[in-house]
Amino acid sequence: MITVKHAYDPAEASDNQRILVDRLWPRGISKETLHLTEWIKEIAPSTELRKWFNHEPPKWEEFSRRYREELEQHPKEVEQLLSLARLGDVTLLYGAKEARYNNAVVLKSYLEEKL
């Protein structure tokens, strides 16, 4: 099972593999507090796409489409996440304030389709 969780939410045993999927480290949080299994920055949207989107809901559909296109350019990282998901539960961590409109939501959907 793949879940999505805000990086600032407390770690739980049920999170299992905790993967940060943002290009930028979440502000004000230590590596120890985050309890990461991995940080896969390369799977995050490009800086250009992230800045263009700016977490604006009207741009969500176009952001999702463009981000999925970018994911196709990162087969190694996608396969790494798929391999982890095949082994057990994976929690994708994001640092954005917006829970509905962030790259981890798109990535979860993309990975579930590949599984």
Phi, psi and omega in degrees: 000140178248128176236164179239137184213144176292135182300335182274351175286147181297146176290144177230154180302326181291348178294331183055246180282118181254114186241119174280125185243028176253152177285330182254143177289137179298132183297138171072016180237136182274160178300321181294319181294325184287334179052053183282146167271316181209157169236111182250083183295326185296340181277347180288158176300152176300157178302320181297315181293317180300315180293321179298313183295311177053027179055038179265114183309322180297340180267002188303309183299317179291320176301313181301315180298312181294320180294320177299322176297318178296322180300328178297339180272002182232058184298326181296313181290322177298314180296324177301314179292319178298320179297317178297319181293328178291334181277337182166193183294141178231135175245120177271122182259137178230155181255350182298153178288328185276120183282328184272332187241077177212164185297329181296327179295315179294316181299318178302310180299315180300313181294320179298323176295323180287330179289000000 
